[in-house]
């Protein structure tokens, strides 16, 4: 190889290296497949439920009981079981949470023993220590938005809230609060 060819090759390699080092780095897509790991296990569960959502009612009722969350598919899914009692009766519910590796989001599905069918999936993800999930539903014959949120997450406690919106998400009314303690 001639001296000119060596110099040219070294110059090309130097420019290529400089371009590679100065190219913008694409942030790695966040892998949230273990976002619900905090929730595995058995919890003392307190539920506060607004009796008549989106009617102007301010009547709440309370329930206490236990919830159990089991790991499925090494944490990429989980099964949530709820059993609580209160003045308004007994509630048994089950939730199936599934992680979508393509969208990096979760879908949450819920039913209770009086219905026996899964609701439509709520879709969302965790950011900055909070999980927010959204869906549309119907209440008293009208379409509403539903938001589920997980917050205040520690190794021994967490909080869940459900809220409805009848105005396309401009305002939200919380109607279901669960607090979990080990």
Secondary structure, DSSP 8 states (H G I E B T S, - for coil): --HHHHHHHHHHHHHHHHHHHHS---------TTTTGGG-EEEEEEEEEESSTTTT---EEEEEEEEEEEEEGGGTEEEEEEEEEETTEEEEEEEEEEEETTTTEEEEEEEETTT-S----EEEEEETTEEEEEEEEEETTEEEEEEEEEEEEETTEEEEEEEEESSTTSS-EEEEEEEEE-
